[in-house]
Amino acid sequence: MPHDPLPAFWAGASPAERSAAYDNTNAVKDSAALIAARNAEATPFRAAHAGHLDLAYGAGQRNAWDLFPAADPAAPCLVFIHGGYWQRNRREDFGAFMKGALEAGWSAALPGYSLAPEASLTQIVAEIRAALDWLQANGPAHGIAGKVVLSGWSAGGHLTAMALDHPLVAAGLAISGIFELAPIRDTDLNEKLSLTEAELAALSPMRLPVVPKPLAIAYGTAELPELCRQSRDFHALRAAAHAPGPLIPVPGADHFRILSALQALDGMLLRAAAALL
């Protein structure tokens, strides 16, 4: 069945309606307070786990890792790629979401990456792969040598799907991701991304060969319809190819609150990450 890159309502939608369909910040009325709380929680978390921070993997200012090794170097490692539509946010503000993984005895690791418009999406995808190359080579020296579950939220969900085939990665967990870029090009998000036709083809996971590794695909049931659709469509495509991994609708979660299901030791998404292994 051919894949239609655009939703049915798209042709009749105004530019403002198209942008609103992907505007998570405005869709979640208290998003500013949630972001402020996230960032405030991250600072003491990093200070309490300060042994392996700001480890450069490339030349760019944001090309660095924050590593949180477990007591057991052979423990699984949850790698988490932050979101922000490839043009906002930073790894330093997401560390506290790794609390549950550390409590479960896992390691955790957060890579940074350059942002648009300073970097193209092609460059950003390449940086994530370079970061994983570095972790494969240098992780054991920092106490991280176990199986890697690659995870990411929003834009990080897209980057998770794009790097699932990396040899370091055993399985993936894509949270509230974007898997077809064509609609993004038609929103105001594209002002900084400047997506090309070649990038739509090469960087939309929906258009690429299915990676047969386990990939859990999660979205919140209170998210924007387009975010829900992107996850459901990508899971359906993978299921048709008999690729393993569940579709996980997180009940009542919006685009920001969904990460609490990863942060909590008994959280639905942390349990899903463990089940992938």
VENGI-V752348 format. One line per field, one symbol per residue. ss: DSSP state (h for helix, s for strand, l for the rest). phi: phi as a letter, one per 40 degrees, with the letter a starting at -180 (. if undefined). burial: I if it has 24 or more other C-alpha atoms within 12 Angstrom, else O. Layout:
# VENGI-V752348
ss->???
phi->???
burial->???
This chain:
# VENGI-V752348
ss->lllllllllhhhllhhhhhhlllhhhhlllhhhhhhhhhhhhhhhhhhlhhhllsslllllllsssssllllllllssssslllllllllhhhlhhhhhhhhhlllssssslllllllllhhhhhhhhhhhhhhhhhhhhhhlllllsssssslhhhhhhhhhlllllsssssssllllllhhhhllllhhhhlllhhhhhhhlhhhllllllsssssssllllhhhhhhhhhhhhhhhhllllllssssllllllhhhhhhhllllhhhhhhhhhl
phi->.ccccbccccccccdccccccbcccccbcbcccccccdccccccccccbccbbfccbaccdccabbbbcccbdcccbccbbcbhfgbagacccbdcccdcccccgccaabccacbcccbccdccccccccccdccccbddcbgbbccbbcbabgdcccccccbdccccccabbcbfcbbbcdccccbcccdccfccdccdccbcdcbbdcccccbcbbaccbcddccccdcccccccccccgcchccbcccgcccccdccccccdccdccccccccc
burial->OOOOIIIOOOOOOOOOOIIIIIIIIOOOOOOOOOIOOIOOOIOOIIOOIOOIIIIIIIOOOIIIIIIIIIOOOOIIIIIIIIIIIIIIIIIIIIIIIIIIIIOIIIIIIIIIIIIIOOIIIIIIIOIIIIIIOIIIOOIOOIIIIIIIIIIIIIIIIIIIIIIIIIOIIIIIIIIIIIIIIIIIIIIOIIOOIIIOOOIIOOIIIIIOOIIIIIIIIIIIIOIIIIIIIIIIIIIIIIOOOOIIIIIIIIOOIIIIIIIIIIIOIOIIIIOIIIOII
